Amino acid sequence: MDRILIVEDDVATALAVAGEVRALSCDPVIRDTLDSGLAEAARGGYRVIVLDRMLPGGDGVDAIARLKAAGSDALILVLSALGRAAERVEGLEKGADDYLPKPFEPEELRARLRALLRRATMQVLDNDLMAFGDLEIRLKARTVHVKREHVPVSPREFDLIVFLAQNAGHVVTRMQLLEKVWNLHFDPGTNVVDVHVGRLRRKLEDAGANVIQTARGEGYIFSPIVSTASAAG
């Protein structure tokens, strides 16, 4: 179970965020001061840290550099009543991965957390390996593996999975795929994208990786699951 650290001194807000974390099947840990949050983050093991700004002990945004220096590789979502554009820009420039003003809608918080969790599952090593749980994409060899088993894909299918993976968690339109994978800047009026995506998706699902979802009326979304053992989810 993924762990998410919540550094928030308002009890009601902390409990509300914890509820949304549990709705994502993750384990929330709450700390209510900046120092206790930093100490907990230093223990490691967190995918995401939800960080308030106005905390006992200081501004959470000013502590992001300290978090990174302490070795934390968690992605950071700042959740703050300081929600003006300049304040959001400041948070992002100081190292936050996302910034959500208070008050927030529970659905939007879940969506932001879900996107960060997807990003946290991806690792790119030496500009060669893209890893999403049991799914590995080797860029130089142009090969795909699931649970270390080779999945045969065509050159076009490989370009497809790389582009989708590079945009994990975001909807990719059919027009984007035509432009980036087929190098076409017009709609040929065929279902060539759907055919290739469908073929690639079947190969991955047969191997145990359910990672390509259809966004109805929009396109496709690469939604990696941390462990393909739970691919049915």
Helices and strands as residue ranges (DSSP letters): E 3-7, H 11-23, E 27-31, H 34-42, E 48-51, E 54-55, E 58-59, G 61-63, H 64-69, E 75-80, H 85-93, E 98-101, H 106-121, E 122-125, E 129-132, E 135-138, E 143-146, E 149-151, H 155-166, E 171-173, H 174-180, H 192-207, E 212-215, E 219-222, G 228-230
